[in-house]
């Protein structure tokens, strides 16, 4: 009889210890620096696919601006959806530095320009840029100069032969 009471007590203590350890897991993760947590999440994002990557991005956002630099540094090495999700998380961090935000915009522009990126990834990158970037961030080049007639200036060696006729000009014979 003593043995059954002792084993019940042992099981109760073991169960209580397991519950306590399980409850301490999230607390222990919260005690770690945000940059270290971000590094772990980014490594998981590189290994995961689909919705799991976007779930990790939400976790990154919750870490806040303390994790922003770690996320920005990882973006150059990230590929595919992980790069998109990391950039999105970084842009959602309101208090992230301008330098970190600029890294996210560069990453999205890299996805748009990439020939290896899937079409849906390029479209998603464009969508994120339209939501989070200023027009000056995404302008490819300054606007071309125009002549007083409205046509771009002629350049190069066959400029006169490639000249377009205006609607009011008449062919010369």
Secondary structure, 3 states (H helix, E strand, C coil): CHHHHHHHHHHHHHHHHHHHHHHHHHHHHHHCCHHHHHHHHHHHHHHCCCHHHHHHHHHHHHHCHHHHHHHHHHHCCCCHHHHHHHHHHHHHCCCCCHHHHHHHHHHHHHHHHCCCCCHHHHHHHHHHHHHHCCHHHHCCCCCCCECCCCCECCCCCCCCCCCCCCCCCCCCC
